Amino acid sequence: MDFIIAGLIVIATVAAMEWVAWASHKYIMHGFGWAWHRDHHEPHDNMLEKNDLYAIVGAAMSISMFIWGSPMMMGASAWWPATWIGLGILFYGIIYTLVHDGLVHQRYFRWVPKSGYAKRLVQAHKLHHATVGKEGGVSFGFVLAGDPAKLKAELKRQREDGVAKIRESAQI
């Protein structure tokens, strides 16, 4: 029974991490944390970006949960669900790395999806990168992607309202 509960905690954590990632991306990375995130939105030839520091933050969250859940580290203060939360954060980080950095930005492999959800993810994230600067924007999640037609309409509305500046190369 404990294994089922642990598995449910891992799955719930992976799902919750998409919300955490969305909120962090929208309100931190495109807010006061823009100094780390800016280079992710600008052309460059560097293998690493300042934006990659956010992966270290995610790793620290996961490691912290593993420590909190470890009786060896925390003694009687250990909280067993923390280990499984840490594993869920780790799994989300792996998914993020494969989907966002790998598929969308092609940092690790080259594959351009022609159809299906993978194509929708790539389109949604390209629309996220259609803005110049940190203001406005769409599609702040990393694994869940909205309908590209609706995202284009939202970007058009933001441009018309003066909220977002759209790159000239973007087809909105």
Steps between C-alpha positions, in 0.01 A plus 500: 500500500786738580635454147166609351493809721862578410419461130199730531718761675754481216228536233330786688836676537580469128156647419540777760844587363348605168296758692809602704700531176223704332472741795878526539544562128227764481560686827868440586683436172300771320507717814778564748698197373521632143877555534548121504231429239571776245770312309256214441293743290792646307713343227839375615764239417575397859451140606372612840266784594455693823147358477650157576546622859128434544574129453732524798216653702278205401775255591540671838126461562520129420813442709345689790201267492727193490687633805177581687370149430821325610515359854876475452520879446209625710469231766161500670410825318493322163169524315461195273280665231781748429706226334220432252440871442872532425471213251202671333698823467791301355270328247352836399852635450582209270177552306574874477853433375382258232193697390604864536876496448507190279188507283405868499844663495686202347796535737560123517343349192348604166142399433229726363161342564260514205180431694348420834558635846876537451435740209251692717761535776757636257250743346381625839853563619596675176204729565633557853827615342319728254512789747790740550576562866332366809160665465198316368535159348315171492563134580703515821468129574759252383311174452141609447437711192194697399343510156738695272211682330377631836854591602546697175174685565613585853835630373321710239277647774805573717673674209191709425464593869867601518578230758746299291746586227505223238815405307487593133586142405199361689201408287212625711 
